[in-house]
């Protein structure tokens, strides 16, 4: 594909080119909502933290798997040309290992969204990289390291922050089926994670779900795998590698969940709020 063709493509999506940092379930819910709203979305993978809710995310598209959420497909794109081919298809988001520095070499995004949810990491300053920068979750301050921020904390999920900081991470996972932190298994060391199981598998207490750096990781109670790091992944210490759903027949591990949908709607509202009145904004995003 010639450089002129690349320029022509990006001129066609002027005002609608979005880069989402992260391939987790929240980033994916946002990508779905933006794609359905008429935006061209590229998701840039970051290995930290590892994605565990892979049934709710586009992450596994990076491994040539067919992933579709709410009628939107994720397509792996390893080069700039593959990114453009993916975006040229209807209801498709590009999922790429290319980093932000690689993608902005193609074209500065109209919207940049950091949805990596790196709760304990130092986040970069996203401002002035794009027309609008949005930071999700802890460590973002609207007007300082992003233009707008969105709460992911259970106490204020989906709140749009126009000025000031988001709530700090309190290390207290929300309850699911009456179980909080205990439904997650955290890595006790860094190393390669190996497991024969996939999302949705049923496990019982003390069943060995996998091995981290050769050491067995048993299930703490009976349940279904709502989340599990992909086999062969290298994981750092003190990150989630497994999530169990204790709800029996009510367990779920695919699609966009309620929390993801709330954050996605808040993100789309933030985009509309910041770009209201601009002619390129899809009409479907008008705030009522």
C-alpha positions in Angstrom: 0.0 0.0 0.0 1.4 3.3 -1.1 1.9 6.2 1.3 -0.7 8.2 -0.6 -3.2 5.5 -0.1 -2.6 5.5 3.6 -3.0 9.3 3.7 -6.3 8.9 1.7 -7.6 6.4 4.2 -6.9 8.6 7.2 -8.4 11.6 5.5 -11.6 9.6 5.1 -11.7 8.9 8.9 -10.8 12.4 9.9 -12.2 13.1 13.3 -13.0 9.4 14.0 -9.6 7.8 14.5 -9.2 6.4 18.0 -6.4 4.6 19.7 -7.3 2.5 22.8 -4.4 1.4 24.9 -5.1 -2.0 26.3 -6.8 -5.2 25.1 -8.6 -6.1 28.4 -12.4 -6.4 28.9 -12.9 -2.7 29.7 -10.8 -1.6 26.8 -12.8 -4.0 24.6 -16.2 -2.8 25.8 -15.1 0.7 24.9 -13.8 -0.3 21.5 -17.1 -2.0 20.8 -19.1 1.0 21.7 -16.9 3.3 19.6 -17.0 1.0 16.6 -20.8 0.9 16.8 -20.7 4.7 17.0 -18.9 5.0 13.7 -15.3 5.4 14.9 -12.2 3.6 13.5 -10.6 2.0 16.5 -7.1 0.5 17.0 -6.4 -1.4 20.2 -2.7 -1.5 21.3 -1.7 -4.4 23.5 0.3 -3.9 26.6 1.6 -7.0 28.5 1.0 -5.5 32.0 -1.1 -6.5 33.7 -1.9 -9.8 31.9 -5.5 -10.1 30.5 -7.5 -12.7 32.3 -11.1 -12.1 31.3 -10.4 -13.2 27.8 -13.9 -14.3 27.0 -14.9 -10.6 27.4 -12.0 -9.1 25.5 -10.4 -8.8 22.0 -7.1 -9.9 23.5 -7.0 -13.4 21.9 -7.3 -11.9 18.4 -3.6 -11.3 18.8 -3.3 -15.1 18.6 -5.3 -15.5 15.4 -8.5 -16.4 17.2 -11.9 -15.2 16.0 -13.2 -12.8 18.6 -16.6 -11.1 18.3 -18.4 -9.0 20.9 -21.8 -7.5 20.2 -21.4 -8.0 16.5 -18.0 -6.3 16.4 -15.0 -8.4 15.4 -11.4 -8.0 16.5 -8.8 -8.5 13.8 -5.1 -8.9 14.4 -2.9 -6.3 12.7 0.9 -6.5 13.0 1.8 -3.8 10.5 0.5 -0.4 9.5 -1.0 -1.9 6.3 -2.8 -4.6 8.3 -4.2 -1.9 10.6 -5.7 0.0 7.7 -7.1 -3.2 6.1 -8.8 -4.1 9.4 -10.3 -0.6 9.9 -11.6 -0.6 6.3 -14.0 -3.5 7.3 -17.4 -2.8 8.8 -17.8 -3.4 12.5 -14.2 -4.4 13.0 -11.5 -3.1 15.4 -7.8 -3.6 14.8 -6.0 -5.4 17.6 -2.2 -4.9 17.4 1.0 -5.4 19.3 2.2 -2.1 17.8 2.8 0.5 20.5 1.6 4.1 20.7 4.8 5.4 19.2 4.4 3.2 16.2 0.8 4.1 15.7 1.1 7.9 16.0 3.7 7.6 13.2 0.8 6.8 10.9 -1.3 9.6 12.1 -2.1 11.4 15.4 -5.3 10.0 16.8 -8.4 12.2 17.2 -9.0 10.4 20.5 -6.5 8.6 22.7 -7.9 6.4 25.5 -5.7 4.7 28.2 -7.7 1.7 29.3 -4.8 -0.4 30.5 -5.9 -0.1 34.1 -2.4 -0.2 35.4 -3.5 0.6 39.0 -0.1 0.8 40.6 1.9 2.1 37.7 3.1 5.6 36.9 0.9 6.7 34.0 2.2 8.8 31.1 1.1 12.3 30.2 -1.4 11.7 27.4 -2.2 15.4 26.7 -1.2 17.0 23.3 -0.7 13.6 21.7 -4.2 13.6 20.3 -7.2 15.9 19.9 -8.7 14.4 23.1 -7.1 12.2 25.7 -9.1 10.1 28.2 -7.6 8.2 31.2 -9.5 5.4 32.9 -9.1 4.6 36.5 -6.5 5.4 39.2 -3.6 7.8 38.8 -5.2 10.0 36.2 -5.8 13.7 36.8 -8.0 15.6 34.3 -6.2 18.7 33.1 -2.8 17.3 34.1 -2.0 14.0 32.5 -5.2 13.6 30.4 -8.0 15.9 29.2 -10.8 13.9 30.8 -10.8 11.0 33.2 -13.3 8.3 33.9 -13.9 6.5 37.2 -13.6 2.8 37.4 -13.9 2.5 41.2 -17.0 0.6 42.3 -18.1 3.6 44.3 -18.3 5.9 41.3 -18.1 3.7 38.2 -18.6 5.7 35.0 -18.3 9.2 36.5 -16.7 11.7 34.1 -14.0 13.8 35.7 -13.5 17.2 34.0 -11.0 18.5 36.6 -9.0 16.8 39.4 -8.0 13.2 40.1 -9.7 9.9 40.0 -10.1 7.8 43.2 -7.1 5.9 44.3 -7.0 2.1 44.0 -8.2 0.6 47.3 -7.2 -3.0 46.5 -10.7 -4.2 47.3 -12.3 -6.1 44.4 -16.1 -5.9 44.2 -18.2 -8.8 45.3 -19.5 -11.4 42.9 -21.7 -14.1 44.2 -20.8 -13.1 47.7 -17.1 -13.5 47.2 -14.6 -10.6 46.9 -10.8 -10.8 46.8 -10.9 -14.6 47.4 -12.2 -15.2 43.9 -8.9 -14.1 42.4 -5.6 -15.9 42.4 -2.5 -13.6 42.4 0.9 -14.6 41.2 3.3 -15.2 44.1 6.3 -14.8 41.9 7.2 -13.9 38.3 7.5 -16.6 35.7 5.9 -18.5 32.9 2.3 -19.5 33.4 1.2 -22.8 32.1 -2.4 -24.1 32.1 -4.4 -26.7 30.1 -7.6 -24.9 30.9 -9.6 -22.2 29.1 -12.2 -19.7 30.0 -15.5 -21.3 31.2 -13.9 -24.5 32.5 -15.4 -25.9 35.7 -13.0 -26.5 38.6 -13.2 -27.8 42.1 -11.4 -26.9 45.3 -7.7 -27.8 45.3 -7.8 -28.8 41.6 -4.5 -27.6 40.0 -5.5 -24.9 37.5 -2.0 -24.4 36.3 1.6 -24.0 37.2 3.5 -20.7 37.6 7.3 -21.1 37.2 6.7 -24.8 37.7 4.8 -24.5 41.0 1.1 -25.7 41.2 -1.7 -23.2 41.5 -4.8 -24.9 43.1 -8.4 -23.6 43.0 -9.4 -22.1 46.3 -13.0 -23.2 45.9 -15.5 -24.7 43.4 -16.4 -22.5 40.5 -16.1 -21.6 36.8 -13.1 -19.9 35.3 -14.3 -16.4 34.6 -10.7 -15.3 33.9 -7.4 -17.1 33.4 -4.1 -15.8 31.9 -3.3 -17.3 28.6 -1.2 -20.4 28.6 2.5 -19.6 28.0 2.3 -16.0 29.2 5.1 -14.5 31.2 3.5 -12.9 34.3 5.1 -10.6 36.9 4.6 -11.0 40.6 1.5 -9.8 42.4 -0.9 -9.7 39.5 -4.2 -11.5 38.9 -3.8 -14.7 36.9 -7.1 -16.5 37.7 -10.6 -15.4 38.5 -13.3 -17.9 39.7 -17.0 -17.3 39.4 -18.8 -18.9 42.3 -22.3 -18.4 41.1 -23.0 -21.8 39.6 -25.5 -21.8 36.8 -25.5 -17.9 36.9 -21.8 -17.8 36.2 -20.8 -15.8 33.1 -17.5 -15.3 31.3 -18.3 -14.0 27.8 -19.6 -10.8 26.2 -19.6 -7.3 27.7 -20.5 -7.2 31.4 -22.5 -4.5 33.2 -19.4 -2.7 34.5 -17.8 -2.6 31.2 -20.9 -1.3 29.5 -21.2 1.5 32.1 -17.6 2.6 31.5 -18.0 2.3 27.8 -21.1 4.5 27.8 -19.3 7.1 30.0 -16.3 7.1 27.5 -18.6 7.7 24.5 -20.3 10.5 26.5 -17.0 12.0 27.3 -16.0 12.0 23.6 -19.3 13.6 22.6 -19.0 16.1 25.4 -15.5 17.2 24.3 -16.3 17.2 20.6 -19.9 18.5 20.6 -20.6 20.7 17.6 -17.7 19.4 15.5 -19.0 18.3 12.1 -17.1 15.0 12.0 -18.8 13.7 15.2 -21.2 10.8 14.4 -24.8 11.8 15.1 -25.4 8.7 17.1 -23.2 10.2 19.9 -25.3 13.2 20.6 -25.9 13.6 24.3 -29.5 13.8 25.3 
